[in-house]
Amino acid sequence: MPQDGLLFVSYRETLELFSAADALRIVEEVYRMHARGSVVFANPPSFKMDVAEFNNHWHVKGCLLRDIPVAGTRMYAYYDDGERSTVGTLDSTRYVVLSDPETSIPLAIIDEHWTYALRSTAAAVVACKWLANPQPRRCAVVGVGMMGKTGLDCLATMYDFDEIRCTSRRPQTRAAFAEHYAEKLGTRVVAVDTPEEAVRGADIVVGGTTSEDVVSRADWVKPGCTFLSLARKELDPAGWPLMDKVVIDSWDLNMLNKPFREMVEDGHFSRERLHAEIWEVVAGAKQGREGAGERILVHTTGLVSQDVAIAHWIYRQARQRGMGTTLPLAHLQGAPA
């Protein structure tokens, strides 16, 4: 395509351009890119700046996807004082900047509030194709914020549940969630008071809270359950080695996160106990589920490679459909006199 400017794609436009089915398809393809060795991460892979005075946190990540090819830098910032967090809300900062890897000329700026939410859950949910039992009947959603919503949206493209149980800290949010998804999916959705009530008996669990404390316990997880951990402490560290299989998106990137690193340093978990990274299962290098009674934990921290691939797909869709706002590029305006 001719490069006539830098394309900005807004949040509202991404809602129209990007669906749960799109997210599942793209994250799976990126796992296959990892299997082919065609993803190059920035070094260091993550830059962070935390300013305690303002309770604000800034992150920058980047990668090159050789198969497309495109380079991308992801920038996000959020407020978190331990009680209130904007990590999944619309007043956080979230953008992906795409550039041509051969010329470094910028291509697009993509608002990623919606794409981040779908990517975060799709990256774990897609693993259910290999790690969940084929006909799960009961689903548990622990945390009914954006992760819970997009997690269930992704799962609903793959399964028809007989019952969904949801829970959150506030009764009104879980009640609203239950009412909305009962109507949307045409199935039984029950709001319950505690994570234990939701998790016990579930075939698939989606845990995506902002809690700094352990949310769920291993003895609540029934044989045959696939537990999707999307945040810091969704399953107690002591429960990790009790799972029949633990599969994560990236050992190295998870080790950059304090809760995961502390769990390893405290001896609750080790690389030797890890069954696989998700790309290994997707590519067939490691086995998926091998028994109906296996309890399997899937934990994801998030891969910038998937964010960049999604942003590039949205960029192409927006160009083809005449969407987005074109911003002037410096080299097309000429140098100052």
N, C-alpha and C positions, 0 to 999 in steps of 0.2 A: 504493500500500500504506500502511496506517496506520503511523505512526512510534511504536512502543512502546518503543524503546530503540536503543542502538548495537550492531550485530551484529559480533561478532568471529568470523572464520573462520580456523581453525587450518591449519597445514601439512598435517596428515594429512587434513583434510577437502578441501583443494584437490587432493590427489592423486586423490580420488574424483570431484571435480566437473569437472576440467579435463584435456583430452587434446590430443595433437598436432594432431588435426584441428580442434579448437576454436581452437587458437592460430593456425593458418594462416588460418582463416576471419576471425577478428577482426582480425588485423594487416592483412589485405588491405582490410577495410572501413575501418580507420583511415587507411590510405594514401589511400583515396577521400575521407575527411573532409578530409585535407590538401589534396587537389585542389579541394575545394569551398570552401576557406578558412574552415572552421568550427572550427578548433583555435586556442585562445589559450594561448600559453605564458606562464609566469611571467617577470617581468623583475627581476633577471637570470634566465636560464633554469636556472641551476645554482648552488647555493651549496655550497662545499667548505670543509672544515676538516681540515687535516693536522697531526697532532701527532707530530713526529719522535721525541720521547722514548719514546713507546709504540708507534711504528710503526703507528698507527691512522689511519684516514681516514673522515670523515663526509661524506655528500652529502645534499642536499635538493633535490628538483625538484617542479614542479607545473604543472598546466594545467587549462583548462576545455574540455570537449567540448560544444559547443553543440547538436550533433545529438541527444544522448541525453536531456536535458542532465544533466551531472554535473561537479563539480569534484573534483580529487584532488591529494593531496600524497604524494610518494614519498620515503621516508627509508631510507637504508641506510648501513651502516658495516662495515668489514672491517679485518683485520690484514694487513700486507704488509711484511716486512723485507727483501725482495729475494730471499729464498730460499724462504720459506714464505708462502703467500697463502691467506686464507680467503674470497676474493671469490666463489667458487662453492660454498662449503661451508655446512652447516647451522648452524654456530656463528657466522655473520655475522648482522648485524641487517638485516632486510628487511621493511618494512611499507608498505602503501598505505592512506592515510586518505581516505575518500570523504565528500563533503558535498553538500548541496542547494545549487546555485548561487544560488537565489533567496532562501533564508533563512539560509544558511551553517550550518544545523543538521547535525551529523555524522550520517552514515548507517552507516558500517562501518569496521572495521579489518581488512584482509586480509593474512594472512601471504603474502609473495610469493617465498619460496625456490623453489617449484616453478614458479610462473607466470613468474618472472624467467628461469629456465633455458629454459623453452619459448619464451617471447617472444623472447629473444635470438637463438635460432636460427631460429624461424619467420619473423622479420622479414627475414632474408636468404634463407631457403629459398623463400619464396613468390615471390620475384623470378625463380626458375628457370622459372616458368610462361611468362615472356616472354623470358628471357635464356639458358636452357639449350637444347641440342639436344633434340629430342623423345624420343629413345630412348637415354639414356645407359646404358652397359653396365658401366663400372667406376667405383667411387667410392673416394676416399681420405679418411680421417679422420686428421687430424694433431692429436694431443692427445685422450686418451680420458677426460677428466674429464666434468663435467656437460654442457659445451657439445658435446663430441663425441657423447655419448649422445643428447642431445635433438636434435642436428642430424641424426643418422642416423634417429632416430624420425620426425622430420618428413619427411625425404626418402623414407623407406619407405612413407609414405602416398601418394606420388606416383609412385614408380618401383620396378621390379623389377630389381635389379642382378644381373649374372652373377658379379661379384667385388667384394669390398670389401677394401681394404688399410688397416690401421690401424697407427699408431706412437705411441710415447710415450717419455719419458725412461727409464722403468723397464720392464724386460722382463716382469715379473710382471703389471703393469697392462694392457699391450697384449695379453698372452696371455689374460688373463681376459676382456677386452673381446671378443676374437675368438671365444672359446668361447661366450660368452653370446649374441652376435648371430648366430653361425652357427646356433645352436639356435632362437633367436627368429624369425629371418627365413627359415630354411631355405635359405640360400645359402652360397657359399664366402666365408669371411672369413679373411684371412691377416694375421698380425702380422709386421711387418717392422721392421728395426733403425733405419732412418733416415727422415726426412721425404722425402728425395729418392727413395728406393725406393717410397714411397707415392704421391707426386705424379706421377712420370713415368708417362705412359700413361693417367692418370685423366681421365674425362669431366667429373666434378664433384669438387671438392676442398672439404672442410670444414676450415678452420683455426681452432681455438679453444683456444689454449694460454694459459698465464700467463707466457710467456717475455718477458723484457726485451730479448732479442736477436732479430735477424732469424731467422725459422724456415725459410722457403722462398724459392727463387730463381726468377726469371722464366723462365730457360732450361730449367727442369724442366717448365714448363706447356706441354702440347702444343696444337697448333691445334685449335680447337673446344671447349676446356675452359672451364668456368665455375668460377671460383675464389671461394669464399665466405670472406671474411676477417671473423672475428668478434671479433678482439682487436687488440692494439696493433701488432704487427710480424709479422703472418703472412706477408706478402710483402715482399721487400726494396724500399725506397723507389725505388731505381734502376729497378726493374721496372715501376712503375706506368705511366710514359709509354709503355712497350713494349706494353701491352695495347691491343687494338683498341677496347675500350670500358671505361670505368670508371663504375660506377653506385654511389652511396652513399645513405644514408637522409637526411642533412641536412648541407649544407656548413657552415652556421653552427654547428651543434652539434658537428660534428667539429673545427672550428677551436678549440673550447674545450679539446680534448685535446692535451697537449704533443707526443706523437709525431707526430700528424697535422700540427699547426701547424709543427713543426720541419721536416717533410718539405717543406711548402709554402715556408717561409722559406729553406730550402736550395736551392730551385729545382728539386727533383725533380718537383713537380707544381704545377698551378695550376687555378683555376676554369675557365679557358678550355679546359683539357684534359678537364674533366669532361663526360661524355656526358649524364648526367641524374641527378636524384634519383629514388629508387625510385617515389615517388608519381606522377611524370610519366610513367613507363613504364606503371604500372598503369592510369592514367587515359587513356592513349593520346596524351598530349601529346608524348611522345618515342618514337622507335622502340625496339623491343626488339632481339633478335638478327636480323641481316639476312643473315648468311652462316654456313654450316655450319662454316667454318674459323676464325671469329672467336674470339679469346681474350678473355674478358670477366671483369673483376674486379668483385665485389660486396662492398662494405665497409660495415659498420654499426657505429655507436656505441651505438645504442639510443634510442628515442623514449619519453618518459614518457607521451605520448598513448596509446600502445599498452598500457602498464602500467595506466593508469587505466581504459581501456576493458575490459581483461581483468578487472580487479578488480571493475568494476561488473557485468559478466556473471556472475562468480562470486557476487557479493552477491545478484543476482536468483535465481540457481539455488539458493543456500542458503536463501533465504527461502521459495521455492516448495516445497522438499523438507524444510523443518523442521530444517535443519542450522545449525550455528553456535551461539555463546553470546551471549545478549542481556545487554548491560551497561546499567546505569541512566544516563539522561541527566540532567544537572543541572537543566534547566528543567522536567523532569517531577517533580522531587523537592521543588520549592519553595524559596524563599529562606530563609535562617536567620532565626530569630525575633529 
